[in-house]
């Protein structure tokens, strides 16, 4: 293996580790706050958002926090829609 391939592989491994850590942290928080079903959906959102990133998959500069923010926005929208639907479905005591 030449030096360029070795560098490329180490960058790829580092980016993979960073992505795994970011996703793991995000899912842990979502599970704690919203439960396992929302965490599963949030993980799917996170993976979808990671595929939508502009940078190539083996890029040296991937912004995993931006992926998490985008997935969190999807989660917030889903949770807000569900809360609104629940509120509409429940009659209020006046």
Buried (B, 14 or more C-beta within 10 A) or exposed (E): EEEEEEEBEEBBEEBEEBBEEBBEEBBEBBBEEBEEEBBEBBBEBBEEBBEEBEEEEEEEEBBBEBBBEBBBEBBEEBBEEEEEEEEEEEEEEE
